[in-house]
Structure formats: C-alpha cells, structure tokens
Amino acid sequence: QVQLVESGGGLVQAGGSLRLSCAASGRTVGTYLMGWFRQAPGKERGFVATIRWNGGSTSYTDSVKDRFTISRDNTKNTVYLQMNSLKPEDTAVYYCTTQIRRGAHYTYWGQGTQVTVSS
C-alpha cells in the first residue's frame, strides 16, 4: 500500500555530515507523521526523530538533539534527516517510518540505509 525508499547513507569520518532522504509512494493520503529509527548490531531498534506532516512539529531523542535536523517536503512526500557532527556511536542502519491515520492507524517501514561513522 505504501512504499518507503531511503537513500543517502554511507561512510563518513567522525565530525562529518550526512543527509538521509526517504520518499513515500502509494496510498499516502492521511499521513500523520514520518520519522527515523536506527538499529546497531545487537541493539534494539530505537527512536531518532519524527515530524508531524500537518504543522511540522518535531521530536528528537536526546542523543541527537543539536546535531540532527528532521525536515519534510509535503509536495514530494519526502522526509529528510540532516546529520551533523557525527559520532561513531551514530553508526547504525537507519529506517524510515510513516504513520498513516485513515480510520485505522497504519505504520510502514523502509528497507533501511547503513550509516557508518569512523573515528
């Protein structure tokens, strides 16, 4: 019903920057928010950031505040994550997610994109 495709991951040195993109397609009417989670090997998948589609209110996990910025382009059904001052502990697979509210609530996930930060 909804497809999410992430891009922009890669290898970067500590202190560097990276910009992730996630484009949504399919039945996107009723999108409530989009956001990012991440998962490192042996760790649980954890929350990174979300943005409300209507209004643009944002939420961040404490460890990325002041370093990451989430934004969106409603026309393109695309969400971005600007990642600055990257640290080795940011290394993970980053997953895009969308929550759609259309009578019922639906959650979809992208395939993930690898971010590796070297020290």
C-alpha positions as CSV (number, residue, x, y, z in Angstrom):
1,Q,0.0,0.0,0.0
2,V,2.8,2.4,0.9
3,Q,6.4,2.1,-0.1
4,L,9.3,3.9,1.6
5,V,12.7,4.2,-0.1
6,E,15.7,5.6,1.9
7,S,18.9,7.0,0.4
8,G,21.9,8.9,1.5
9,G,23.7,6.5,3.8
10,G,27.4,5.8,3.6
11,L,30.7,6.0,5.3
12,V,31.8,9.3,7.0
13,Q,34.5,10.4,9.4
14,A,33.7,11.5,12.9
15,G,32.6,15.1,12.9
16,G,31.4,14.9,9.4
17,S,27.8,15.3,8.0
18,L,25.4,13.2,6.0
19,R,21.9,13.8,4.7
20,L,19.3,11.0,4.6
21,S,16.2,11.1,2.4
22,C,13.1,9.0,2.4
23,A,10.5,9.1,-0.4
24,A,7.0,7.7,0.2
25,S,4.7,6.5,-2.6
26,G,1.4,4.7,-2.8
27,R,-1.6,5.4,-0.6
28,T,-0.1,8.3,1.4
29,V,-3.3,10.2,2.0
30,G,-3.8,10.6,5.7
31,T,-0.1,10.8,6.6
32,Y,0.2,11.9,10.3
33,L,3.9,11.8,10.7
34,M,7.1,10.5,9.2
35,G,10.4,9.8,11.0
36,W,13.6,7.8,11.6
37,F,14.6,5.0,13.8
38,R,18.0,3.3,13.9
39,Q,19.4,-0.1,14.9
40,A,23.0,-1.1,15.6
41,P,24.2,-4.7,15.7
42,G,23.0,-6.4,18.9
43,K,20.8,-3.4,19.9
44,E,17.1,-2.8,19.8
45,R,15.7,-0.5,17.2
46,G,15.5,3.0,18.7
47,F,13.7,6.2,18.0
48,V,15.7,9.1,16.4
49,A,13.3,11.8,15.2
50,T,9.8,12.4,13.9
51,I,8.0,15.2,12.2
52,R,4.3,15.9,12.0
53,W,3.1,16.2,8.5
54,N,0.5,18.8,9.3
55,G,2.3,21.7,11.0
56,G,5.8,20.3,11.1
57,S,6.3,19.8,14.9
58,T,9.4,17.8,15.5
59,S,10.7,15.4,18.2
60,Y,14.2,14.1,18.8
61,T,15.9,11.6,21.0
62,D,18.3,13.3,23.5
63,S,21.4,11.9,22.0
64,V,20.9,13.7,18.6
65,K,19.5,17.0,19.7
66,D,21.5,20.0,18.5
67,R,23.2,17.7,15.9
68,F,20.4,16.3,13.7
69,T,17.6,18.1,12.0
70,I,14.5,16.4,10.5
71,S,12.5,18.2,7.8
72,R,9.9,17.4,5.2
73,D,8.7,18.3,1.7
74,N,4.9,17.7,1.7
75,T,4.7,18.2,-2.1
76,K,7.3,15.4,-2.7
77,N,6.1,13.2,0.2
78,T,9.7,13.1,1.3
79,V,11.4,13.4,4.7
80,Y,15.0,14.3,5.4
81,L,17.5,13.8,8.2
82,Q,20.4,16.2,8.2
83,M,23.1,14.7,10.4
84,N,25.9,16.9,11.6
85,S,28.8,16.4,14.0
86,L,28.5,12.6,13.5
87,K,29.9,10.3,16.2
88,P,31.0,6.6,16.0
89,E,28.0,5.8,18.2
90,D,25.7,7.0,15.5
91,T,26.7,4.0,13.4
92,A,23.6,2.0,12.6
93,V,21.1,1.1,10.0
94,Y,18.6,3.9,9.7
95,Y,15.0,3.1,9.0
96,C,12.3,5.5,7.7
97,T,8.8,5.1,9.0
98,T,5.4,6.7,8.3
99,Q,2.2,6.6,10.4
100,I,-1.0,7.0,8.4
101,R,-4.3,7.7,10.1
102,R,-7.2,6.9,7.8
103,G,-10.0,5.4,10.0
104,A,-7.5,2.9,11.4
105,H,-3.8,3.6,12.1
106,Y,-1.1,2.1,9.8
107,T,2.6,2.0,10.2
108,Y,5.1,1.3,7.4
109,W,8.9,0.9,7.3
110,G,11.6,1.3,4.7
111,Q,14.3,-1.1,3.9
112,G,17.0,0.8,5.8
113,T,20.2,2.6,4.9
114,Q,23.6,2.0,6.5
115,V,25.4,4.8,8.2
116,T,28.9,4.2,9.3
117,V,31.0,6.8,11.3
118,S,34.7,6.1,11.6
119,S,36.8,7.5,14.5
